[in-house]
Structure formats: C-alpha cells, structure tokens
Amino acid sequence: MKKVLVSCFIFACIFSSNLLASTSKTLVFKGQVQESVALNFSGDETRFRDQVVDSTCTRQVPNGTEQVCEEETRYRQDCQWTRESEECHYGDSEIQCHESSPEIVCNIENGRRICRNEPGRRICETVPGRRICTRIPSEYICHDIPYSETVCHNETTYETQSYACKKTISVPYTVKVNHAADIDFTFVNTIDVKETSFDVIYDENNDISLVAKDPSILVFAEKQILETTLTGNTYKTSGAFKITLLAKEKVLSPVKAPADKVELTLDELEFVVGKVFDPSAFKVTFTLFAKSDFFHRSVNVTKTLTAKDLELVDTFEGTSVKVNFKALGISIPKRKYDITIDTSVELNVDGEVVNDGELVLKQTKKVTQFKVN
C-alpha cells in the first residue's frame, strides 16, 4: 500500500507533481537472495498557496411581486346507481347410470327354439351441467372526473446586486524538490535461473516499476510495501518487493504450440505437446462431441485433468500425453467425433509479470470428424 505523508508550511498546500522527471537503475541477479537499490533525482514541483484578494460578488435582492397564473387539474365526483343484473354459468356435467329391465332372449339351436332370461344391463350417459344464475344487486358507484381551473398567486421577484467582497484563490509557485528511494528486493524460486537483469524505475509520482530486460526469463514482482513521506522539500520512498524468476523455455514448453499428433480410439485419447518439465503445473481439458443422427443420440464428453489423471511420457518430440478412458470411467461408441484439446500451465507464483508482450499460458487444438472404428 502506498502512503504519502505531507507537511506544509504556514499555508494550506496542494501539490501538483507535473514537470518532474524519473530515474532508473539496472539490477543484475547472479544468485543472491537479497539486493537493495538506491535511486535519486531532483526536479521542479508546482505547489499552490491560498491568497485572499479583492473581488466583486453578487446577490439576489427582492424588488417587488408579480402575479403568476397557471392551469391546475382538479377533480369533481360523479356518482350513479348501476342496474340490477344476473350472472349465469353452467355447472359441471355429470355421468348418470341406471339398470335396464331384464328380458327374455330366444335363439334357434339345433333346430329347436331355446329361450333364456337375460339380466338387465347398466346404461350410463353424460348429463350436461345445470344453468346456475346469481343475482347482482345494484350499486352506487362514484368516479373522479378531471377538469382544469386557472389559479393565480403572487410571487416575489428579485434583481441581481453587486457588492465589494474578498475571495480566496489558489496561487501557483514552483519549488525544487528531491526524490530519494531505497528499495529492497528478495529473490525466491530461482533454481533454473543463474543470471538475469531488470530495470528499476522511480518516477515523478514516487512509484516504483520494473521492466525485465532478458526475454528468456520471466520476472514476477510482488509489491509488499511502498511508502513515501515528505520532509521539507524531499520525498523519501521506502519499499520491498518479492521477485520470482522462471526460465521461460521450461515453464512454457507445454504451451509453445497446440497439441499435435492427435489419436482417438475407443480406449484412449493420445497427443503430443512440448516437453512437460513441471507436471504439477500442467492441465488438460478435452471435449469429444458427436452429432445425433437417425440411428444415434449425440455424444458430448468434457473432462478437465491434471497430471495425476494423465500418462506423461517424454519423447524426442516433447511429451506424449495419454488419457485412459477406462481409468476415468468413460465409454464412447464408434462414431465420428469433433475433438477440442485445451492445454495450459498454471504458474503458482505471487505478483505480476513485468516482461513485455503477452504471456501465453494456454493453447487450443481442434480436430473435426475424427472417425473411431
């Protein structure tokens, strides 16, 4: 957190640090754990003091009244009795059943007339609902009817009157100021880096920025403290940074290019990436998609995997990556698949990278209509 403590002379002051310069030094790392850098420069600073001067002020003074009229919306009440009415509807239909009378049924069997008593049958029919009506008595109902009316009233009028007064203004003046900074650097995670350098810049806002000079080394800076105080005409800045140095070629090797030599079978997905030096930072997300057709449903499989879920084998081309479907509980049918493979590295470091250019931590490979037999 940056803090600025300012002490003024006998005046109330506001500082504007335009017209100031900056300075920088190159810090060279050669395996040390700590390093301190001192930076100094001078410049002009515009400040402001309060000054009371003669001036002319204005005020509004009443000078009479005038009549102001305007249209206002008002309301009158209109009431009347409604007619008595009747509201009707049909009730639910219902099913009614009854037993028919028994009857004698005769048939000719083997040349003889034979008669039998047949019991009555159950006959059901749907009967529509009854018409139900409710009497609605008359009501006395009132409505508000709007109308306009002109309303007038007196308003006080004013005129502008000038008079002599005093005003406080800010008057700029320039002073020579000094800037002095003492910054401590602590280096961590530097196993793969023997030597590198970066510029430490101290600017007119008493801020510290870093610029890496070696493109083969990634420099991460975490600002732990940065405070500035003003004593007289001297700004004193003290700060501390934690620096992480990583060999770019090793760290970003798995994502220097998209996955290559992609192969898909019923049992596994295999591809090749740049050599994986740090498996704990390597991650893979893959998607297998097959469209639905007349005979098959669609297939959509997405998984995000870390090194413990993968088979990593170093080859002369880089690192071969295998995804074992059986170990992950994945089963796919014989189809044509669109394959998307995202490879990425996660840098578990504190601070922000100070190298120029974009830091690429992810690559995507897409293969369409890969046939699995």
N, C-alpha and C positions, 0 to 999 in steps of 0.2 A: 504494500500500500504506500502510495506517495503522499507525504505530508509536507506542507510549506508553512513555516512559521515566520511571520513578517513583523518587524518592529519599525515604527515610523518615528519621525522627529516630532516636533510640536504640532505638525499638521496632520489631518486625516488624509491618508495617501492611498492611491490606487496605482498599481504598477502595470505597465504595458511593455513586454519584452519583445518588441519588434527591432529591427536594426542590429540584433546580436548575431554572433557567428556561432560556430561549433568547432570541436576538435576531435581527433581520433588517434588511437594507438593500435598497433597490431600486437595481439597476444599470441605467442608461439607456445604450443603444447608439445612437450617432449617427455611425457610420462609422469610429470609432477602431480601431486594430489591437490595442491592449492597454489594460487597465484594472486597477487594484488596488483592493481593498475591505478596509477595516479594521473589525472587529467586536469589541465588548467587552461583557461583562456579569459580574455577581457573584451569588453565591448561597451557600447553606449546603450542606455536604457531610458525610455521616456516614462516619466512619472507625472502625476497630477497633484496639485495642491488646491485647496478651496480658497477662493478670494471673494470678498464682498464688494460689489460695485453699485454705483448709482444706476437706476433704471426707471422706466415708466410702466406702471401697472394699470390694469383696467378693472372696473367693477360694474355690476348692473344695478341701476338706481330706479325705483318706481317713479313714473311720471304721469299716472292717471289710470283710467279704466276704459274699457270698451265692451260693448255688448256683443256676445257671440251666440249665434243660434245654430242649432243642428237638429237633424231628424232623429227621433228616438223611436224604437219599436216597443209598442205596448200591447197588452192583451186584454180582451174582454171575453166573458164566459157566455157560451151559447148552450142551453140545455133543452132536452126534449125527451118525451116518453117513446120507447120502442114499442112495436106491435107485439102482441102475444103471438107465439108461434109454436109449432110442433116439430120435433126432431125424431125421425124414424130410422130404424135399421132392421135388418133381418138377423135372427138368431142362428146359431149353428144348426146345420142339418143333422138328422139322426137316422139310424137304421132301426126299422121295426120289423119284427118277425112273428109268425103265427103258424099253427099246425093245421094242415088241410084235413078234411074228413076222410076216414078210411073208405076204401072202395073195393068192389069185387072185380077181379080181372080174370077173364076166361081165355083159354087158348086151346087149339086142336092139337092133340098129341097122339100119335099112332092111331089116327082115325077116330079118336074119342075126344069129346069136349070136356075139358077139365077147368074148373073154376077155383080161384083162391081168394082169400081175404088179404088185401094189401093195406098195411097201416098208413095213416096219413103222413104226408111229407111236410118238412119245415120250410116255410117260404118266407124270405126276407126281402125288404125293399127299402130304398133310401127315401126318407120323407124330408122335404125342404124345411128350413127353419121358419119359425113364425115371425111375422112382422111385429116389431116392438116399437112403440112410439112413446116419447116423453114430452110432456107439456113444458114449454119455456115461457115463464111469465114475462110481462112487460117490465122494462127497467127505465129508470130516469138517468140518462147519461148526459154528461157535460163535456164540452170541448173548449180549449182556449183558442180564440180567433185573433191572429195578429193584426195590428193596424199601426200606421205611422202618425206621429204627432210632432210638431215643431216646438222645441223647448229652448228658451233663451236664458242667458245668465251673464253677469258682469265678470270680466277678467281684468286683473291688474296688468298694465303694460309697463315695459322697462326701457331705459336708454343706457347706452354704454358711456361710462365716465372715466376719464384718465386721471391719474394722480402720480406724484413722485414717490418712489419706493426704493428699497435696497434688494438686490438679488445676489445669491451665491453661485459662482461659476467655477468650473474646473480649469485651471491654467496649466498647460504642459510645460515641463522643463526637462532637460537632459542631464544625466549623471553618468560618470564612468563607473562600471561595476566589474567585479572579478567573479569568476566561476571556478570552483575547485572541487574535484570529486575524488574519492578514494573508494574503489570497488574491489570486493573480494570475490574470487571465483574458486569453487570446489568442483573437482572433476570426478565423475563416477562412471561405471560401465564403459571402461576404455580398453578392454582386453585386446581387441583386434586393431587398435589404433596406436601406432608408435609415435607419429609426429603429424601435426596439422597446425593451422593458424586461423584466426578470425579477427576482424576489426571491432574494436570497442569505440562507439561513437557517443560523445557527450554533447547534447545540443542546447540551444538557447532556452528551452523550457525546463532545463535541468533534468532531462530524461536520458536514460541510457538505452542504446540499441546495439544489437550485434549483427554483423554480416559475415557469413562464412566465406572463406577465400578458396578452400580446396573442394572442388566438386565431387571428389571421390569419398568424402567424409560427411556424414550427416551430423549436424550440430543442433542439439536441443537445449534451450535455455529456459530455466525456471527462475523467475524473479522472486526471491524470498523476502527481500526488504529493500526499500529505496526511500530515503528521507532527505529533505532539503530544508535547511534553515538559513535565514538572512540575518547577518550581523553587520551593522553599518552598511557598507556597500559591497559586501562579499557574500555570495551564495556558497554554502558548503553542503555538498551532497555525499551521503554515505550509502552504500548498498552492498548486497550479497546475492550472487547467482549460483545455482547448481547447474553444471554443464554435463550433458550426456553425449558421448561421441560414439558413433556407429559406423562401421565400414559399409558404405552404400552397396557395393557389389555383392557382399554376402547377404545383407539384410533383405535386399530387394530382388535377389536372384530368382525366387519362385514366381515373381510377377513382372519380370522383364519382358515377357511376351505371353499371349494367351496359351492355354493348354494345347498340346499338339498330339498327333497320332492317336486320335480317339477311337476306341474299340468298345462295342457293346455286345454282350451275349446274354443269355438267359440267367447266367450265374454272376456276372460281374461287369463293372464299368472300369475301363483302364485308359490312362492317358499319360503324357509326359509333360513335366514343367521344368523350369530352370532348377538347378540344384538347391535342395532344401537344407540349409546349414542349421537352422533353428526350428525343429519340428513343432515346438510349443507355440510358435507364433504363426504357424501355417493353418489355414482353414479353407474348406471346400464346400460350396453349395451347388448342388446339381438338381436339374429338373428333367424328367422324362415325360413326354406328352405324346399320346396317340389319339387321333380324332376318332369319333364314333362313326360307324357306317351301318349298312343294312343288317349286317350279321354280328357286329361287335359294339360293346359300350366303349366310351372313351376311357383312356388311362392317363392319370396325372399323378406322378410321384415327385415329391420335393424333399430333399434332406440337406441339413447343414451338419458338416462333420469336422472334427478336429483330428489331430494326428493319432490319437488313441483308437479312432474308428477306421483308420486307413492303413494300408500296407505300403510303406515307402521303401523303395529300393534304388540306391544310387547307380546310375549307368553312365556311359561315356557321353550320352546326350544331355544328362541332367539327373532328374529323379523321376522314376516310374511310380505312378500313383494308382493303386487298385482299390476299388470299392467292392467288398464281398457282400452280395445281396443276401445270401443265406444268413450270414452273421448278423445282419441288420433286420432280418425278418421281412425282406422284400421279395415279392414274387411278381414277375411280369410275363405276359403271354407273347407269343410270336406275332409281332406287328412291325410297322414302320414307325419310327419314333423321331420327334424333334428333340434334340438334346441341347441343353444350356448348362455350361460349366463356369461358375464363378470361382476363381482362385484369389486368395487375399492373404495378406500378412497383417498381424496386429502388433504394433510396436508398443510394448508396455513400458513407456517412458514418460517422465514428467516434463512439462514445459512445452514450448512451441519451437518448431524447426525454424532456423534462421538462414537456411540456404535459399538461393534464388531459384525460381522455377517451381513448377507443380510437382508435388510428391505423389507418385503413382503407387498406390497400395493395393490395387485390385485390377484383375483382367477378366474379360468375359469371352468365352468361346461358344459359338453356336453351330450345330450340325443339324441339317434338315433331312427328314425322310431316310434315316439310317435303318436298314432292314435287319431284323433279328430273326434268324431261322431256328 
